[in-house]
Amino acid sequence: MMKNIVEQTELFIRKHGMIEKDDTVIAGVSGGADSVCLLFILCGLREKLGFQVKVCHVNHGMRGREADADEAYVEELCARLNVPCRIFHEDVELIAAKRKQSLEEAGRAVRRTAFETMCREDGGTKIATAHHRDDNAETVLLNIARGTGLKGLCGIRPVQGKWIRPLLGSDREQIEAFLKGQGLPWCIDATNEEDEYTRNRIRHNILPAMEAQVNAGTVRHLEELSAQAREVWEYLEQGVEEARKRCVRAQGRAEAASGSGEKAECAEIRIDGTAFAQEASAIQKLLLKECIAAVRGGEKDIASVHLKAVMELFGRQCGKTLDLPGGVAAERTYGGVTIRKRKNGKRESAEAV
């Protein structure tokens, strides 16, 4: 017998150890169906599991009166449920223009910052978002279409540090059925009905076509694929951790490239060629990406062509160098390869190797 969504969510929370006694969960609530469902389920479980709920709402300043109405609805909902609520007002269009990001990217970044800020300042221990099974399927398809490795197939993780997704085991149909059954209204963001964003096109056109014309279980099968990919990825991460101990020597700290918004972990990383050669190819590539990211200050723009070029560098003459993204260079040394911030001067491009 199929469990109702409340029981299903409780089992999912327990399975993944999402919430512990005395936790304070910061729930991101936009007023849409998914987040309203999340809030009601968390409130229904808070006494049973012994945790507190607080709500974070971000007004993106993009939809005028509609956004203000969403904000008012969330405040009224929180008052009715006796849940503390904090509102953040941001100008996402201005932020996107300054950062040269899409509105979608800027909106995600703004929400993440708001959730983190509230968690830090309001005693939060967990941050809950309302991602569900359909969101995960969309993410996996989007990653495949854009070009992804195994990590992209992992989709949305149920737990990532303090970030939790209690509804990830449920689908959109279950969520809306629950709200209708409870007589609970929700806000509708008109931009979610448009096909301007890539994710919306997948949601409105690609997934429905696959379910109707290929396999009705497409969303569930994509969820199973992402779960298997996460298991493999976690196994590989353990392998990389062990390989790092055998192969890598890191020195100092350095600032990441200007404007990256991140900090480099190391000024220079030396990879022992003899030890590196003993590792499996999959481990070698992941370890190299981790090393480059540690010097660069993030993984942005590090592609397979760059990893292939560095791997080939191990077999070249000492002194050979090549450029990597974010002002990073790799140099063939006597003992292996050194990755560091690029100095002034012409270096061989990874694309040309």
BALOBA-1460 file (C-alpha; in Angstrom, 3 decimals):
// residues 353
<rec num="1" residu="m" x="0.000" y="0.000" z="0.000"/>
<rec num="2" residu="m" x="1.386" y="3.396" z="-1.014"/>
<rec num="3" residu="k" x="2.151" y="5.664" z="1.936"/>
<rec num="4" residu="n" x="0.829" y="9.214" z="2.008"/>
<rec num="5" residu="i" x="3.317" y="11.977" z="1.355"/>
<rec num="6" residu="v" x="3.715" y="12.888" z="5.048"/>
<rec num="7" residu="e" x="4.665" y="9.330" z="6.032"/>
<rec num="8" residu="q" x="6.806" y="9.025" z="2.924"/>
<rec num="9" residu="t" x="8.675" y="12.221" z="3.760"/>
<rec num="10" residu="e" x="9.219" y="11.171" z="7.377"/>
<rec num="11" residu="l" x="10.728" y="7.863" z="6.215"/>
<rec num="12" residu="f" x="12.907" y="9.737" z="3.698"/>
<rec num="13" residu="i" x="14.133" y="12.122" z="6.414"/>
<rec num="14" residu="r" x="14.969" y="9.226" z="8.724"/>
<rec num="15" residu="k" x="16.621" y="7.179" z="5.963"/>
<rec num="16" residu="h" x="19.051" y="9.976" z="5.105"/>
<rec num="17" residu="g" x="19.505" y="11.294" z="8.654"/>
<rec num="18" residu="m" x="18.362" y="14.731" z="7.552"/>
<rec num="19" residu="i" x="16.992" y="16.089" z="10.806"/>
<rec num="20" residu="e" x="18.071" y="15.345" z="14.366"/>
<rec num="21" residu="k" x="16.494" y="16.206" z="17.686"/>
<rec num="22" residu="d" x="16.941" y="19.899" z="18.624"/>
<rec num="23" residu="d" x="17.780" y="20.920" z="15.040"/>
<rec num="24" residu="t" x="16.556" y="24.288" z="13.797"/>
<rec num="25" residu="v" x="15.533" y="23.927" z="10.161"/>
<rec num="26" residu="i" x="15.567" y="26.995" z="7.922"/>
<rec num="27" residu="a" x="12.980" y="26.253" z="5.237"/>
<rec num="28" residu="g" x="13.069" y="28.155" z="1.966"/>
<rec num="29" residu="v" x="9.459" y="29.057" z="1.184"/>
<rec num="30" residu="s" x="8.551" y="30.946" z="-1.984"/>
<rec num="31" residu="g" x="4.804" y="30.421" z="-1.671"/>
<rec num="32" residu="g" x="4.710" y="27.953" z="-4.560"/>
<rec num="33" residu="a" x="3.174" y="24.491" z="-4.248"/>
<rec num="34" residu="d" x="6.436" y="22.675" z="-3.495"/>
<rec num="35" residu="s" x="7.607" y="24.963" z="-0.711"/>
<rec num="36" residu="v" x="4.125" y="25.277" z="0.869"/>
<rec num="37" residu="c" x="3.939" y="21.485" z="0.970"/>
<rec num="38" residu="l" x="7.416" y="21.335" z="2.513"/>
<rec num="39" residu="l" x="6.459" y="23.844" z="5.206"/>
<rec num="40" residu="f" x="3.253" y="22.037" z="6.180"/>
<rec num="41" residu="i" x="4.965" y="18.653" z="6.345"/>
<rec num="42" residu="l" x="7.862" y="19.994" z="8.430"/>
<rec num="43" residu="c" x="5.404" y="21.664" z="10.794"/>
<rec num="44" residu="g" x="3.522" y="18.401" z="11.062"/>
<rec num="45" residu="l" x="6.694" y="16.532" z="12.002"/>
<rec num="46" residu="r" x="8.449" y="19.102" z="14.198"/>
<rec num="47" residu="e" x="6.944" y="17.948" z="17.487"/>
<rec num="48" residu="k" x="7.284" y="14.247" z="16.667"/>
<rec num="49" residu="l" x="10.955" y="14.539" z="15.635"/>
<rec num="50" residu="g" x="11.828" y="17.318" z="18.099"/>
<rec num="51" residu="f" x="13.030" y="20.151" z="15.867"/>
<rec num="52" residu="q" x="12.139" y="23.781" z="15.168"/>
<rec num="53" residu="v" x="11.168" y="25.360" z="11.856"/>
<rec num="54" residu="k" x="11.951" y="28.882" z="10.657"/>
<rec num="55" residu="v" x="11.124" y="30.268" z="7.217"/>
<rec num="56" residu="c" x="13.240" y="32.255" z="4.791"/>
<rec num="57" residu="h" x="11.495" y="34.025" z="1.900"/>
<rec num="58" residu="v" x="13.325" y="35.931" z="-0.829"/>
<rec num="59" residu="n" x="11.528" y="38.644" z="-2.811"/>
<rec num="60" residu="h" x="13.518" y="38.916" z="-6.050"/>
<rec num="61" residu="g" x="12.036" y="42.302" z="-6.934"/>
<rec num="62" residu="m" x="11.173" y="41.109" z="-10.439"/>
<rec num="63" residu="r" x="7.388" y="40.581" z="-10.561"/>
<rec num="64" residu="g" x="6.124" y="43.719" z="-8.858"/>
<rec num="65" residu="r" x="2.753" y="43.254" z="-7.158"/>
<rec num="66" residu="e" x="2.758" y="39.499" z="-7.749"/>
<rec num="67" residu="a" x="6.004" y="39.138" z="-5.798"/>
<rec num="68" residu="d" x="4.638" y="41.336" z="-3.023"/>
<rec num="69" residu="a" x="1.505" y="39.179" z="-2.896"/>
<rec num="70" residu="d" x="3.653" y="36.036" z="-2.603"/>
<rec num="71" residu="e" x="5.553" y="37.660" z="0.264"/>
<rec num="72" residu="a" x="2.330" y="38.600" z="2.053"/>
<rec num="73" residu="y" x="0.963" y="35.070" z="1.606"/>
<rec num="74" residu="v" x="4.097" y="33.485" z="3.090"/>
<rec num="75" residu="e" x="3.997" y="35.861" z="6.060"/>
<rec num="76" residu="e" x="0.314" y="35.056" z="6.676"/>
<rec num="77" residu="l" x="0.983" y="31.328" z="6.343"/>
<rec num="78" residu="c" x="3.851" y="31.471" z="8.840"/>
<rec num="79" residu="a" x="1.754" y="33.457" z="11.312"/>
<rec num="80" residu="r" x="-0.993" y="30.833" z="11.051"/>
<rec num="81" residu="l" x="1.491" y="28.002" z="11.649"/>
<rec num="82" residu="n" x="3.356" y="29.904" z="14.393"/>
<rec num="83" residu="v" x="6.617" y="29.803" z="12.444"/>
<rec num="84" residu="p" x="9.184" y="32.653" z="12.578"/>
<rec num="85" residu="c" x="9.618" y="34.189" z="9.129"/>
<rec num="86" residu="r" x="12.364" y="36.387" z="7.724"/>
<rec num="87" residu="i" x="12.029" y="38.241" z="4.411"/>
<rec num="88" residu="f" x="14.943" y="39.216" z="2.167"/>
<rec num="89" residu="h" x="14.510" y="41.820" z="-0.580"/>
<rec num="90" residu="e" x="16.963" y="41.655" z="-3.481"/>
<rec num="91" residu="d" x="17.193" y="43.254" z="-6.921"/>
<rec num="92" residu="v" x="18.033" y="40.142" z="-8.925"/>
<rec num="93" residu="e" x="18.015" y="41.919" z="-12.298"/>
<rec num="94" residu="l" x="20.633" y="44.402" z="-11.082"/>
<rec num="95" residu="i" x="22.709" y="41.636" z="-9.462"/>
<rec num="96" residu="a" x="22.573" y="39.545" z="-12.657"/>
<rec num="97" residu="a" x="23.751" y="42.515" z="-14.735"/>
<rec num="98" residu="k" x="26.628" y="43.290" z="-12.363"/>
<rec num="99" residu="r" x="27.785" y="39.673" z="-12.207"/>
<rec num="100" residu="k" x="27.114" y="39.014" z="-15.906"/>
<rec num="101" residu="q" x="24.876" y="36.094" z="-14.980"/>
<rec num="102" residu="s" x="21.508" y="34.923" z="-16.250"/>
<rec num="103" residu="l" x="18.504" y="35.814" z="-14.094"/>
<rec num="104" residu="e" x="18.216" y="32.118" z="-13.243"/>
<rec num="105" residu="e" x="21.834" y="31.919" z="-12.039"/>
<rec num="106" residu="a" x="21.611" y="35.163" z="-10.088"/>
<rec num="107" residu="g" x="18.337" y="34.110" z="-8.478"/>
<rec num="108" residu="r" x="19.832" y="30.829" z="-7.288"/>
<rec num="109" residu="a" x="22.879" y="32.600" z="-5.882"/>
<rec num="110" residu="v" x="20.745" y="35.215" z="-4.102"/>
<rec num="111" residu="r" x="18.524" y="32.567" z="-2.525"/>
<rec num="112" residu="r" x="21.500" y="30.526" z="-1.402"/>
<rec num="113" residu="t" x="23.114" y="33.568" z="0.213"/>
<rec num="114" residu="a" x="19.874" y="34.478" z="1.980"/>
<rec num="115" residu="f" x="19.399" y="30.950" z="3.320"/>
<rec num="116" residu="e" x="23.006" y="30.796" z="4.507"/>
<rec num="117" residu="t" x="22.731" y="34.232" z="6.137"/>
<rec num="118" residu="m" x="19.569" y="33.333" z="8.011"/>
<rec num="119" residu="c" x="20.996" y="29.985" z="9.061"/>
<rec num="120" residu="r" x="24.071" y="31.713" z="10.467"/>
<rec num="121" residu="e" x="22.278" y="34.628" z="12.142"/>
<rec num="122" residu="d" x="19.097" y="32.905" z="13.356"/>
<rec num="123" residu="g" x="20.535" y="29.770" z="14.916"/>
<rec num="124" residu="g" x="19.816" y="27.402" z="12.044"/>
<rec num="125" residu="t" x="21.438" y="23.975" z="11.862"/>
<rec num="126" residu="k" x="19.852" y="22.734" z="8.602"/>
<rec num="127" residu="i" x="18.580" y="24.400" z="5.438"/>
<rec num="128" residu="a" x="15.626" y="22.690" z="3.746"/>
<rec num="129" residu="t" x="14.637" y="23.298" z="0.132"/>
<rec num="130" residu="a" x="11.587" y="21.913" z="-1.655"/>
<rec num="131" residu="h" x="13.303" y="20.062" z="-4.511"/>
<rec num="132" residu="h" x="11.402" y="16.932" z="-5.487"/>
<rec num="133" residu="r" x="11.713" y="13.921" z="-7.798"/>
<rec num="134" residu="d" x="10.686" y="15.812" z="-10.959"/>
<rec num="135" residu="d" x="13.269" y="18.534" z="-10.225"/>
<rec num="136" residu="n" x="15.917" y="15.834" z="-9.961"/>
<rec num="137" residu="a" x="14.890" y="14.281" z="-13.294"/>
<rec num="138" residu="e" x="15.039" y="17.714" z="-14.949"/>
<rec num="139" residu="t" x="18.489" y="18.325" z="-13.476"/>
<rec num="140" residu="v" x="19.867" y="15.002" z="-14.726"/>
<rec num="141" residu="l" x="18.503" y="15.583" z="-18.250"/>
<rec num="142" residu="l" x="19.814" y="19.149" z="-18.272"/>
<rec num="143" residu="n" x="23.268" y="17.979" z="-17.199"/>
<rec num="144" residu="i" x="23.314" y="15.258" z="-19.873"/>
<rec num="145" residu="a" x="22.268" y="17.730" z="-22.580"/>
<rec num="146" residu="r" x="24.906" y="20.289" z="-21.574"/>
<rec num="147" residu="g" x="27.616" y="17.676" z="-21.349"/>
<rec num="148" residu="t" x="28.368" y="16.066" z="-18.023"/>
<rec num="149" residu="g" x="30.511" y="13.498" z="-16.331"/>
<rec num="150" residu="l" x="29.441" y="11.045" z="-13.677"/>
<rec num="151" residu="k" x="29.000" y="13.825" z="-11.114"/>
<rec num="152" residu="g" x="26.276" y="15.432" z="-13.212"/>
<rec num="153" residu="l" x="24.348" y="12.171" z="-13.297"/>
<rec num="154" residu="c" x="24.165" y="12.298" z="-9.498"/>
<rec num="155" residu="g" x="21.535" y="15.004" z="-9.837"/>
<rec num="156" residu="i" x="20.299" y="16.651" z="-6.641"/>
<rec num="157" residu="r" x="21.620" y="15.062" z="-3.467"/>
<rec num="158" residu="p" x="19.186" y="14.400" z="-0.610"/>
<rec num="159" residu="v" x="21.771" y="15.718" z="1.870"/>
<rec num="160" residu="q" x="24.748" y="17.962" z="1.200"/>
<rec num="161" residu="g" x="26.288" y="19.226" z="4.416"/>
<rec num="162" residu="k" x="23.593" y="21.197" z="6.208"/>
<rec num="163" residu="w" x="21.439" y="21.388" z="3.066"/>
<rec num="164" residu="i" x="18.564" y="18.894" z="3.005"/>
<rec num="165" residu="r" x="15.798" y="18.061" z="0.480"/>
<rec num="166" residu="p" x="13.030" y="16.247" z="2.371"/>
<rec num="167" residu="l" x="10.678" y="16.096" z="-0.652"/>
<rec num="168" residu="l" x="13.179" y="14.521" z="-3.033"/>
<rec num="169" residu="g" x="11.464" y="11.150" z="-2.701"/>
<rec num="170" residu="s" x="8.103" y="12.605" z="-3.802"/>
<rec num="171" residu="d" x="6.869" y="13.915" z="-7.146"/>
<rec num="172" residu="r" x="4.996" y="17.011" z="-8.246"/>
<rec num="173" residu="e" x="1.708" y="15.140" z="-8.631"/>
<rec num="174" residu="q" x="1.837" y="13.895" z="-5.031"/>
<rec num="175" residu="i" x="2.663" y="17.377" z="-3.765"/>
<rec num="176" residu="e" x="-0.261" y="19.062" z="-5.509"/>
<rec num="177" residu="a" x="-2.627" y="16.223" z="-4.529"/>
<rec num="178" residu="f" x="-1.644" y="16.727" z="-0.879"/>
<rec num="179" residu="l" x="-2.275" y="20.465" z="-1.007"/>
<rec num="180" residu="k" x="-5.640" y="20.031" z="-2.722"/>
<rec num="181" residu="g" x="-6.615" y="17.347" z="-0.220"/>
<rec num="182" residu="q" x="-5.785" y="19.716" z="2.647"/>
<rec num="183" residu="g" x="-7.551" y="22.647" z="0.982"/>
<rec num="184" residu="l" x="-4.295" y="24.608" z="0.914"/>
<rec num="185" residu="p" x="-3.794" y="27.307" z="-1.738"/>
<rec num="186" residu="w" x="-0.425" y="28.202" z="-3.228"/>
<rec num="187" residu="c" x="1.053" y="31.001" z="-5.303"/>
<rec num="188" residu="i" x="1.699" y="30.586" z="-9.017"/>
<rec num="189" residu="d" x="4.780" y="32.248" z="-10.494"/>
<rec num="190" residu="a" x="3.867" y="33.103" z="-14.080"/>
<rec num="191" residu="t" x="7.508" y="32.865" z="-15.150"/>
<rec num="192" residu="n" x="7.436" y="29.142" z="-14.327"/>
<rec num="193" residu="e" x="4.812" y="28.673" z="-17.038"/>
<rec num="194" residu="e" x="6.989" y="30.286" z="-19.717"/>
<rec num="195" residu="d" x="9.553" y="28.455" z="-21.835"/>
<rec num="196" residu="e" x="12.181" y="31.196" z="-21.667"/>
<rec num="197" residu="y" x="14.336" y="29.185" z="-19.256"/>
<rec num="198" residu="t" x="15.940" y="25.919" z="-20.366"/>
<rec num="199" residu="r" x="14.685" y="24.057" z="-17.304"/>
<rec num="200" residu="n" x="11.116" y="25.111" z="-18.076"/>
<rec num="201" residu="r" x="11.431" y="23.742" z="-21.608"/>
<rec num="202" residu="i" x="12.550" y="20.404" z="-20.197"/>
<rec num="203" residu="r" x="9.689" y="20.481" z="-17.655"/>
<rec num="204" residu="h" x="6.959" y="21.421" z="-20.119"/>
<rec num="205" residu="n" x="8.094" y="19.659" z="-23.284"/>
<rec num="206" residu="i" x="10.910" y="17.114" z="-22.971"/>
<rec num="207" residu="l" x="9.905" y="15.121" z="-19.878"/>
<rec num="208" residu="p" x="6.191" y="14.935" z="-20.763"/>
<rec num="209" residu="a" x="7.102" y="13.745" z="-24.285"/>
<rec num="210" residu="m" x="9.453" y="11.094" z="-22.901"/>
<rec num="211" residu="e" x="6.818" y="9.865" z="-20.454"/>
<rec num="212" residu="a" x="4.104" y="9.833" z="-23.122"/>
<rec num="213" residu="q" x="6.105" y="8.460" z="-26.047"/>
<rec num="214" residu="v" x="9.043" y="6.535" z="-24.560"/>
<rec num="215" residu="n" x="8.351" y="5.290" z="-21.034"/>
<rec num="216" residu="a" x="5.804" y="6.388" z="-18.446"/>
<rec num="217" residu="g" x="8.365" y="5.682" z="-15.719"/>
<rec num="218" residu="t" x="10.988" y="8.098" z="-17.081"/>
<rec num="219" residu="v" x="11.117" y="10.285" z="-13.955"/>
<rec num="220" residu="r" x="11.411" y="7.294" z="-11.641"/>
<rec num="221" residu="h" x="14.107" y="5.699" z="-13.812"/>
<rec num="222" residu="l" x="16.114" y="8.924" z="-13.859"/>
<rec num="223" residu="e" x="15.848" y="9.010" z="-10.068"/>
<rec num="224" residu="e" x="17.186" y="5.433" z="-9.888"/>
<rec num="225" residu="l" x="20.034" y="6.342" z="-12.254"/>
<rec num="226" residu="s" x="21.013" y="9.347" z="-10.161"/>
<rec num="227" residu="a" x="20.952" y="7.234" z="-6.973"/>
<rec num="228" residu="q" x="23.283" y="4.664" z="-8.563"/>
<rec num="229" residu="a" x="25.555" y="7.422" z="-9.857"/>
<rec num="230" residu="r" x="25.776" y="8.924" z="-6.353"/>
<rec num="231" residu="e" x="26.882" y="5.574" z="-4.926"/>
<rec num="232" residu="v" x="29.616" y="5.231" z="-7.548"/>
<rec num="233" residu="w" x="30.639" y="8.863" z="-7.103"/>
<rec num="234" residu="e" x="30.974" y="8.472" z="-3.341"/>
<rec num="235" residu="y" x="33.163" y="5.403" z="-3.909"/>
<rec num="236" residu="l" x="35.371" y="7.362" z="-6.307"/>
<rec num="237" residu="e" x="35.621" y="10.260" z="-3.859"/>
<rec num="238" residu="q" x="37.013" y="7.861" z="-1.268"/>
<rec num="239" residu="g" x="39.544" y="6.682" z="-3.847"/>
<rec num="240" residu="v" x="40.569" y="10.261" z="-4.617"/>
<rec num="241" residu="e" x="41.025" y="11.001" z="-0.923"/>
<rec num="242" residu="e" x="43.407" y="8.060" z="-0.578"/>
<rec num="243" residu="a" x="45.224" y="8.967" z="-3.796"/>
<rec num="244" residu="r" x="45.702" y="12.526" z="-2.563"/>
<rec num="245" residu="k" x="47.601" y="11.225" z="0.457"/>
<rec num="246" residu="r" x="49.909" y="9.205" z="-1.792"/>
<rec num="247" residu="c" x="50.461" y="11.680" z="-4.617"/>
<rec num="248" residu="v" x="49.943" y="15.301" z="-3.593"/>
<rec num="249" residu="r" x="51.964" y="17.870" z="-1.709"/>
<rec num="250" residu="a" x="50.328" y="21.266" z="-1.274"/>
<rec num="251" residu="q" x="52.025" y="24.512" z="-0.283"/>
<rec num="252" residu="g" x="50.635" y="27.818" z="1.025"/>
<rec num="253" residu="r" x="47.424" y="29.636" z="0.310"/>
<rec num="254" residu="a" x="46.558" y="32.122" z="-2.377"/>
<rec num="255" residu="e" x="43.672" y="34.290" z="-3.525"/>
<rec num="256" residu="a" x="41.640" y="32.940" z="-6.422"/>
<rec num="257" residu="a" x="41.423" y="34.815" z="-9.701"/>
<rec num="258" residu="s" x="39.890" y="38.262" z="-9.363"/>
<rec num="259" residu="g" x="36.109" y="38.206" z="-9.594"/>
<rec num="260" residu="s" x="35.759" y="34.470" z="-9.011"/>
<rec num="261" residu="g" x="34.086" y="35.004" z="-5.651"/>
<rec num="262" residu="e" x="36.062" y="32.120" z="-4.163"/>
<rec num="263" residu="k" x="39.399" y="31.610" z="-2.457"/>
<rec num="264" residu="a" x="42.132" y="29.276" z="-3.607"/>
<rec num="265" residu="e" x="43.057" y="26.589" z="-1.119"/>
<rec num="266" residu="c" x="46.702" y="26.359" z="-2.180"/>
<rec num="267" residu="a" x="49.323" y="28.523" z="-3.835"/>
<rec num="268" residu="e" x="51.041" y="25.503" z="-5.366"/>
<rec num="269" residu="i" x="50.417" y="21.767" z="-5.653"/>
<rec num="270" residu="r" x="53.029" y="19.175" z="-6.549"/>
<rec num="271" residu="i" x="51.903" y="15.812" z="-7.884"/>
<rec num="272" residu="d" x="54.372" y="12.932" z="-7.644"/>
<rec num="273" residu="g" x="54.627" y="11.320" z="-11.081"/>
<rec num="274" residu="t" x="55.591" y="7.827" z="-9.925"/>
<rec num="275" residu="a" x="52.767" y="7.550" z="-7.390"/>
<rec num="276" residu="f" x="50.286" y="9.176" z="-9.804"/>
<rec num="277" residu="a" x="51.052" y="6.575" z="-12.486"/>
<rec num="278" residu="q" x="49.900" y="3.796" z="-10.143"/>
<rec num="279" residu="e" x="46.378" y="5.202" z="-9.830"/>
<rec num="280" residu="a" x="43.406" y="4.160" z="-11.979"/>
<rec num="281" residu="s" x="42.562" y="6.526" z="-14.837"/>
<rec num="282" residu="a" x="39.239" y="7.602" z="-13.290"/>
<rec num="283" residu="i" x="41.000" y="8.495" z="-10.033"/>
<rec num="284" residu="q" x="43.767" y="10.358" z="-11.878"/>
<rec num="285" residu="k" x="41.290" y="12.637" z="-13.681"/>
<rec num="286" residu="l" x="39.273" y="13.422" z="-10.574"/>
<rec num="287" residu="l" x="42.430" y="14.087" z="-8.561"/>
<rec num="288" residu="l" x="43.766" y="16.456" z="-11.228"/>
<rec num="289" residu="k" x="40.486" y="18.358" z="-11.334"/>
<rec num="290" residu="e" x="40.540" y="18.686" z="-7.557"/>
<rec num="291" residu="c" x="44.140" y="19.974" z="-7.625"/>
<rec num="292" residu="i" x="43.465" y="22.539" z="-10.344"/>
<rec num="293" residu="a" x="40.327" y="23.704" z="-8.506"/>
<rec num="294" residu="a" x="42.281" y="24.046" z="-5.248"/>
<rec num="295" residu="v" x="44.742" y="26.459" z="-6.889"/>
<rec num="296" residu="r" x="42.164" y="28.218" z="-9.065"/>
<rec num="297" residu="g" x="39.549" y="28.633" z="-6.337"/>
<rec num="298" residu="g" x="36.765" y="26.601" z="-7.973"/>
<rec num="299" residu="e" x="35.947" y="24.095" z="-10.724"/>
<rec num="300" residu="k" x="34.410" y="26.574" z="-13.180"/>
<rec num="301" residu="d" x="35.575" y="26.063" z="-16.789"/>
<rec num="302" residu="i" x="37.800" y="23.064" z="-15.986"/>
<rec num="303" residu="a" x="36.929" y="20.677" z="-18.827"/>
<rec num="304" residu="s" x="38.044" y="17.219" z="-19.932"/>
<rec num="305" residu="v" x="40.421" y="18.768" z="-22.476"/>
<rec num="306" residu="h" x="42.372" y="20.399" z="-19.633"/>
<rec num="307" residu="l" x="42.573" y="17.185" z="-17.613"/>
<rec num="308" residu="k" x="43.724" y="15.245" z="-20.692"/>
<rec num="309" residu="a" x="46.411" y="17.853" z="-21.368"/>
<rec num="310" residu="v" x="47.771" y="17.674" z="-17.801"/>
<rec num="311" residu="m" x="47.800" y="13.869" z="-17.896"/>
<rec num="312" residu="e" x="49.840" y="14.020" z="-21.110"/>
<rec num="313" residu="l" x="52.189" y="16.505" z="-19.461"/>
<rec num="314" residu="f" x="53.468" y="13.738" z="-17.150"/>
<rec num="315" residu="g" x="55.041" y="12.071" z="-20.213"/>
<rec num="316" residu="r" x="56.728" y="15.183" z="-21.595"/>
<rec num="317" residu="q" x="60.084" y="16.864" z="-20.990"/>
<rec num="318" residu="c" x="60.847" y="18.751" z="-17.788"/>
<rec num="319" residu="g" x="60.115" y="22.434" z="-18.089"/>
<rec num="320" residu="k" x="57.118" y="22.053" z="-20.401"/>
<rec num="321" residu="t" x="54.174" y="24.186" z="-19.283"/>
<rec num="322" residu="l" x="50.593" y="24.799" z="-20.288"/>
<rec num="323" residu="d" x="47.783" y="27.206" z="-19.468"/>
<rec num="324" residu="l" x="44.729" y="26.178" z="-17.478"/>
<rec num="325" residu="p" x="41.528" y="28.152" z="-16.742"/>
<rec num="326" residu="g" x="41.482" y="30.874" z="-14.111"/>
<rec num="327" residu="g" x="45.091" y="32.012" z="-14.329"/>
<rec num="328" residu="v" x="46.541" y="28.595" z="-13.459"/>
<rec num="329" residu="a" x="49.522" y="26.855" z="-15.069"/>
<rec num="330" residu="a" x="50.833" y="23.290" z="-14.966"/>
<rec num="331" residu="e" x="54.546" y="22.566" z="-15.317"/>
<rec num="332" residu="r" x="56.379" y="19.291" z="-15.887"/>
<rec num="333" residu="t" x="59.037" y="19.008" z="-13.218"/>
<rec num="334" residu="y" x="61.652" y="16.394" z="-12.408"/>
<rec num="335" residu="g" x="59.399" y="14.635" z="-9.894"/>
<rec num="336" residu="g" x="56.071" y="14.980" z="-11.705"/>
<rec num="337" residu="v" x="53.796" y="17.967" z="-12.349"/>
<rec num="338" residu="t" x="53.396" y="21.204" z="-10.401"/>
<rec num="339" residu="i" x="50.202" y="23.257" z="-10.573"/>
<rec num="340" residu="r" x="50.421" y="26.894" z="-9.534"/>
<rec num="341" residu="k" x="49.180" y="30.379" z="-10.277"/>
<rec num="342" residu="r" x="50.324" y="31.401" z="-13.761"/>
<rec num="343" residu="k" x="53.197" y="33.830" z="-13.877"/>
<rec num="344" residu="n" x="53.566" y="36.505" z="-16.551"/>
<rec num="345" residu="g" x="54.863" y="35.176" z="-19.787"/>
<rec num="346" residu="k" x="53.713" y="33.026" z="-22.660"/>
<rec num="347" residu="r" x="52.726" y="29.475" z="-21.871"/>
<rec num="348" residu="e" x="51.455" y="26.607" z="-23.971"/>
<rec num="349" residu="s" x="47.673" y="26.383" z="-24.062"/>
<rec num="350" residu="a" x="45.961" y="23.206" z="-22.886"/>
<rec num="351" residu="e" x="43.770" y="23.345" z="-25.982"/>
<rec num="352" residu="a" x="46.863" y="23.107" z="-28.162"/>
<rec num="353" residu="v" x="48.491" y="20.154" z="-26.402"/>
